[in-house]
Amino acid sequence: MTDLRNQHADDPRQGFIALVASLAAASGPDGLTLHEIRDRLDERAFGLMILILAIPCLVPALYGVPQIVGVPILILAVQMLAGRVEPWLPEAVLRRRVSKAWLERMADFATKRMGWFERLSRPRLTVFAEGWAERAAAFFMILATLTIVLPMTNTVPSVALTLLSVGLIQRDGLFVAAGAAVATAWAGALATVGIGLVVGAGWAVGLLARFGG
């Protein structure tokens, strides 16, 4: 079977943006189900499926969509981490329908805002984009997805997911490394804020107890 990543790597200008646009063009009035989208991606392109799911989440301060697409992204990333060759999704998830309007907006966003991803990405440092590195990338995808579902915090982890996905599609180790760095930094920042809030709340409660007792 032909590896889609090899096709896109050989011709980066006819890569994932054209594919996203083709999904919008092929959709009927009711859009496409995730099952139909998966089949059009030839059922093997983990990176492509995760990228397509992550693109809508690049819109700043989005709520609702990240919480919905986060589930299939997690399922796919866990399969990558386990070394599965072809993506699998539960039938209940595959039956979810993506509207034609959403597909068109996604294609428009990809065409207008993501051209530089394709222009800058190319096969390089492939040791960080193949084999064991795919499992490592899957770990960072999981890390990013766990933060993408938090309300109003979707853009930065979506950038991480996009960089990781494009890196795997184009076999660009530099993009994979950049995505891993963004995911790690964002998760670390959120953890620091969370710890600070817990410690600060504890300090405030203690102070109130001291002066109120």
Residue pairs with C-beta under 8 A, 6 or more apart in sequence:
1 42
1 44
2 42
3 44
4 41
4 42
4 44
4 45
4 48
4 169
5 45
5 47
5 168
5 169
5 170
5 171
6 171
8 14
8 15
8 16
8 169
8 170
9 122
9 123
9 169
9 170
9 171
12 118
12 119
12 121
12 122
12 170
13 118
13 119
15 118
15 169
15 170
16 48
16 51
16 52
16 110
16 118
16 166
16 169
17 110
17 111
17 114
17 115
17 118
19 41
19 48
20 52
20 55
20 106
20 107
20 110
20 111
21 107
21 110
21 111
22 40
23 32
23 37
23 40
23 52
23 103
23 107
24 100
24 103
24 104
24 106
24 107
25 107
26 32
26 40
27 98
27 100
27 103
28 100
29 100
30 97
30 99
30 100
31 97
31 98
31 99
31 100
31 101
31 102
31 103
32 40
32 97
32 98
32 103
33 94
33 95
33 96
33 97
33 98
34 72
34 89
34 93
34 94
34 95
34 96
34 97
34 98
35 89
35 94
35 95
37 49
37 52
37 98
38 49
38 87
38 89
38 94
41 48
41 49
41 52
43 86
43 87
44 85
44 86
44 87
45 87
45 169
46 76
46 79
46 80
46 87
46 134
46 168
47 164
47 165
47 166
47 167
47 168
47 169
48 165
48 169
49 72
49 76
49 87
50 73
50 76
50 77
50 141
50 161
50 164
50 165
51 161
51 162
51 165
51 166
51 169
52 106
53 69
53 72
53 73
53 76
54 69
54 73
54 148
54 158
54 161
54 162
54 165
55 106
55 109
55 110
55 114
55 158
55 162
56 62
56 65
56 69
56 102
56 105
56 106
56 109
57 65
57 66
57 69
57 148
57 154
57 155
57 157
57 158
57 161
58 109
58 113
58 154
58 155
58 158
58 159
58 162
59 65
59 109
59 154
59 155
60 154
60 155
61 152
61 154
61 155
62 154
62 155
63 151
63 152
63 154
65 154
66 148
66 149
66 154
66 158
67 149
68 96
70 145
70 148
70 149
71 93
72 89
72 93
73 141
73 145
73 148
73 161
74 142
74 145
74 146
75 88
75 89
75 90
75 93
76 87
76 89
77 138
77 139
77 141
77 142
77 145
78 138
78 142
79 87
79 88
79 138
80 134
80 135
80 137
80 138
80 141
81 135
81 138
81 139
81 142
83 135
114 162
117 162
117 163
117 166
117 175
118 166
118 170
121 166
121 167
121 169
121 170
121 172
121 175
122 170
122 172
123 170
123 171
123 172
124 172
124 173
124 174
125 172
125 173
125 174
125 177
126 171
126 173
127 133
127 173
128 167
128 173
128 174
128 176
128 177
129 137
129 167
129 168
129 170
129 171
129 172
129 173
129 175
129 176
130 171
133 173
133 176
134 168
136 180
137 164
137 167
137 168
137 176
137 179
137 180
140 160
140 164
140 179
140 180
140 183
140 184
141 160
141 161
141 164
141 165
141 183
143 183
143 184
143 187
144 157
144 158
144 160
144 161
144 164
144 179
144 182
144 183
144 186
144 187
145 157
145 161
146 187
147 153
147 156
147 157
147 183
147 186
147 187
147 190
148 154
148 157
148 158
148 161
150 190
153 190
156 182
156 186
157 182
157 183
157 186
159 179
159 182
160 179
160 180
160 182
160 183
160 186
161 179
161 183
162 179
163 175
163 176
163 178
163 179
163 182
164 175
164 176
164 179
164 180
164 183
165 179
166 172
166 175
167 173
167 174
167 175
167 176
167 177
167 178
167 179
168 176
